[in-house]
């Protein structure tokens, strides 16, 4: 019997294509140029959120800065998550899909333009001014409703799941708009948004676990999350440039300038290395039911990465003598998000592979010791550049531990937990 030939070529014209769902086992599925273009708008969103957070931190206004940053990062990340999972299941590359994506990109930019008003209102403490931000968010989400309605109409087998997505998104958007009409205290406002956030979060869970689900692609989703992690890491580069510029402007090119450059770049690189130690895609292929906690936990990872960039910007303000906080608080503004990042990565690692590794405890303790040492140095009056250099060693603990010993542990776990691949056992081992 002759082997089947290659699939027919896709049309070069972007005509309307029926949205019947992509093959979740499609070989060589990668992010499309449109998805990469879409992600660029989130560079702006992450940048504005980190900049506003850094400004309030440098002023010593931790509470308002943290609340605003958390609110902003949830909105940014959640809109991105919804688009990416939809595209993984239903990307048709036709012109309606492309135009709807463009509308979402406009929404992201509007959302970003509204962030300064949000942070300023929280800092003043009278009310929450998020009108522009909510307008941008609603634009993003209404475009998503159009996408899901199209899938619900054209993919009858998964209509129930698609309608669930549509319904929860619409209900939440009505709630966000109604909240704009309410004049209340900041505390009351954030109590009122809790049900809306729960509605937003529950929609995908109900659709995927109770309504039949959608044909998302494990390798594609893992790649999409890793690409957004890289975009978030760009804030570390931005913070490094800000700190380096502050040193050069104040002292010229010197040893301190070199140390800041090494510290910021090394920290960003170490976080990148740490994030990519776990091969998420093959585990998601074998255990699709673990995708929810894995995907939701990434919001904390993205926020921690962006907050680290904000902390580096605070360090730049401190070096320029423009920060109202001391050296200890400045070091903590970098050390805390780095510690949170490492902790969530390890927790996610343990959950995804389905078992713990005692070796991780020693690496976590080593990371905590390094971060504590940086804070202690700040209390002793050690220059900020040297404190930042020590913080850089925090992710290095994980990198060195993994490359020396941890990779063997991970290989053994994967060989135990991953199923056979077409009758042959997939083997992870030494290079």
N, C-alpha and C positions, 0 to 999 in steps of 0.2 A: 504494500500500500504506500502510495507516495505521501510525503510529508506535506502538511498544509503550507501554503505560501504565505508571504507577509500580508498584513492587513492592508486594505486599500488606502491610498494616501488621502489625507484630509484636504478639504478644499482650501485653497489659498485665500478665498474670499470669506469674510467673517459674517456669513449669513446666519439667520436665526436657526439654532439647533435645538431640538427637543431635549428638555432637561430630564433625562431618565436616570441619571446617576452614573458616576464613574465606577470603573472596576476597582474594588479595594485591593486587588492583587495585581494591578497593572504594573508591568515591569518598567524599570527605569523612570519612575514617576519623580519628577523634581519640581521645584518652584518655578513658576512661569515668570517671564519678564514683567507682566502686569502686576504680579504679586510683589516683585521686588520694587517696582515703582510705587505701589501702594505703601510699602514699608517706609519709604523715604519720608512720607508725611509724619511718621511717628518719630523720626529724628527731631523734627521741630517740636513735637509735643513733649518728648522726653527732655529736650534742651530747655524749654521754657519752664517746665515743672521743676527741674533741678536748679535752674537759676533763681527762681522765686524762693525755693526752699533754702538755698544757700544764703540768700540775702537776709531772710528772717533768722536763720541760725546765727549768722555773724552779728546780728543785732541782739542776740540773746533771747529771742522770742520763740522758744522751742515749741510750746503748745500749739500756737497758731500755725507755725510752719509745718509741724508734723501732721496736724489735721488736714491742712490744705494739700500737702503732698500726698497723703494717703487717699484722699478723695480724688485728686487728679489722676493718680496712678491707676486706681480702680477703673475710672472711666476710660482712660486711654487703653489699658490692657484688655479690658472686657470687650470693647469694640473691636480690637484687633483679633482677639480669640474667636469671637463669633464669625467674623469674616473668614478667617483662615480655615475653620472647620467646615463652613459651608462650601468654600472653594475646593477643599479636599474632596468633598462628596459630589459637588454639582458644577464645577467649573466647565463651562461650555466653550469659552473663548470666542463667543459670538458677540455681535455689537451690543445687544441689550445688557449682557453681563458686563461688558467693558464700560458702558455708560453709567450703569448703576455703581460700579466701582469708583468711577470718577466722582460721582456725587458723594460717595463716602469719603473720598479724599478731601473734598471741599469741607465736609463736616469736621474732619480731623483738624483742619486749619482753623476753622471757626472756633472749635473747642479750645485750641491752643491760644487764640487771641483773647479768650475769656479768662484764662488762668490768672493773669495779673490782678484783675478785679476781684477774683475769688480770694486770693492770698491777702490782698489789701483789706478787704472787708473783714476777714477773720482776724487780722492783726488789730484793726480798729475796735472789734468786739461788739459792734452794734447789731449787725444782721449779716446774712450770707448773700453776697451779690454774685450770683452764678447765672445770670440771665443769658449772657452770651455763651457761656460754657454749655448750658443745657440746650440752647438752640443748636449748637454744633453737634452735641450728642444725639439729639432727636433727628437731625438730618442724617447722621450715620445710621441710626437704627431704623428709621423709616425706609431708607434705601434697602436695608436688610430685610424688611417686611416684604418689599417688592420681590426680592430674590426668593424668599421662602414661599411666597404665594405662587410664583411661577413654578417652583419645584412641586408644590402641592397639586397644582393643576395637571402637570405633565408627567408626574410619577405616581400613579394611583396606588402602587404597592406600598409606598411610604408616605401616603397622604396624611395619615394620622400624626406621624412624627413631625412633618413639616407644618401642619396646622398648629401643633403644640408650640413650636418655635414662634410662629406668627402671633399666636394669642398672648403668650407671656411677654413678648416684646412690646406689643401694642398696649397691654394693660400697664406695663411699667412706664411707657412713654407718656401715657395720659397722666399717670401719677406725678412724673417729673414736671410736667407742664403745670398741673394744678398747684404744686408746691411753690411755683413762682408767684402765685397770687397770695401766698400766706406770709404775713409779716409776723415773725416770731423770733425768739431768742436763738442763739446759735445752738445751745444744748437741745432745745425742743426740736429744732430743724433736723439735727442729726438723729434724733430719736425717730422722727417721722420718715426718714429715708431708709431705715432698717428694713421695713417690709418691702420696699421697692427693690432693694439690693437682693433680698431673699427671692423675690419673684424673678429677677434677672438670672440669678444663679440656678434656680430650680428648673427653669425651662429646658435647658439641654439635658439635665439629668432625667427628667420625666420622659422627654422625647426619645432618648437613647436607651433607657432601661425599661420603660413601660409601654412605649408606643412603636416599637419595632426598629428604631434607630435609623441611621443613614450610612451610606457606603464610604465612610472616610478611609483614607489610605495611611497606614501606620508610618511608613517610611517618609511619606510626604509631610505628615504632621510633625514628626520628629525634626525634619529639616527646617520646617517653618519656625518652630520654636527656637531652634539654635540660631537661625538668622536674626530673630528679634533680640536674642541675648547679645549677639554681636553688635547690633544697633545700640542697645542699652550700654554696652561697654564703651561705645563712642563717647559717652559722658565722662568716662575716666580719662580718655585722651583730652577732652576739653578741659577738665579740671587740671590735668597735668600742664597743659599749655598755659592756663591762667596762673598756676603757681610758679611756673618757670619764668613767665613774663614778669611777675611781681619781683622775683629775686633779681633778675637781670636789670630791671628798671631801678631797683634800689641799690644794688651792689656792682652791677656789671657782670660780665662773665667771670665766674669764680668757682671755687669748690662747692659752695652751697648750690649754685645753679646746676652743677653737674649732679649733685645728690638728689635734688628735686626731680630732675629729668629721669634719673634712674629709678627713683622711688615710684613716681607716678606711672611710668611705663611698665616697670616690673610688677606693680600691683595689678594693673589692668591685664597684663599678660598672664599673671598667675591665676587670676580669676577665670580668664578664658580657658586656660589649661585644665583647671579644676572642673569647670562645667562640662567639658567634653570628655571626661574620663569614662563615663558610663555610656555604653552603646544602647540608647533607649529604643531605637527602632525595632530590633529583633525581639525585644521583650514585649513591646506593644503588639507586635504581630501575634505572638503566642498568648498574650494576656490582654486582650482588648478591654476587658472589664476594669483594668487598672488605669485606663486613660483619664478618667475624671479627676481623681485626686492628683495625678501627675500633672494634668493640664492646669488645674486650679492653683496648685502650689507654685506654679511658675509665676503667678502674679507677684508673690512674695520675692521670688528670685529677681524678676525684672525690677521691682521696686528697690531691692537692696543694691543692685548694681547701679541704678540711677542715683540712689542716695549716696553711694560711695563717690560718684563724680561730684555731687553737690558738696560733700565733705572736703574734697580736694580744693574746690573753689573757696570754701571757708578758710582753708589753710592759706590760700593766696591772699585773702583779705587780712588774715592775721600777720602774714609776713610784711604786708604793706602798712601795717599799723592802722588799718581801717576797721578792724573787728572790735566789737565791744566785749567780747568774751575772752577768757584767758586761754593759756596754752593747753591746759588739761581738757577743757571743753572742746577746743579745736581738734585735739587728737581723738577725742571720743566721737566727734562728728564723722570721722573716717573709720575708726576702729569698730564702732557698733554695727554699721551696715555691712562691713566686711565679715564680722563675726556672724551676723544673721545670714548672710549669703552662704557661708561655709556650713552652718548648721542646717539650713533648709536643703542644701545639696545632699548632705549626708542622710537626712531624713527621707528625702525623695529616693535616694539610692536604695536605702533599706526597704522602703515600701515597694519599689518597682521590682526588685529581684526576689522579694518575698521572704527574705531572711536577713538577720543582722550579722555583722562581722565585728567580733570583739576588738580587732585591730583598729577599727575606726575610733574607738573610745580613746586610745592613746594618741591618735592624730588630733582629735578634738581637744584633748587636754593640752597637747603641744601648741595648738593654735591659740587657745585661751592664754597660755603662758606668754606667748609672743605679744599678743595684744595688751595684756596686763603690763608687760615690761615697757611697752611704748608709752602707756599712760603714766607709769611710774617715772619714766624719764622726763616727761613733761612736768610732773610735780617737782622734780629736782632741778628744773630750770634748764634742761638740755635744749639746745636750739631745735626749732620746729623741723628743720630739714633732716636732722638725725632721727627724730621721732618718726617721721614719715617713712624713713628708710627701714626702720624696724617693723612698722606696720606691713610693709611690703613682704616681709618674711612670713606673714600669716598664711596666705595661700601656698607659699613655697613648702610649708610643712606637709600639706596634702600631696603636692606634686612629688616631692622627694620620697615620701612614704609609699606612695603608689608605685612609682617607677622602681623602687628598691624591693618592695615586698608585696604591696597591695594588689598588684596586677595578677599575681598568682592566686590570691584569694578570690578575686573577681572571676578569673578563668574557671576555677573549680565550681563556683556558684552557678555560673552560666551553663557549664557542662552538666550540672545536676538538674537545673530548672528548665532549660530550653528543650523543646521536643525534637524528635528526629526531623531532618530536612529531606523529604522525599526518600525516606528509607535509610538515609545515612545520618549518623549523628554529627551535628555541627560541633567542631572541636575548637575550643579556645585554649591557647597555651602560650608557651614562650615563643618569642619571635624567631 
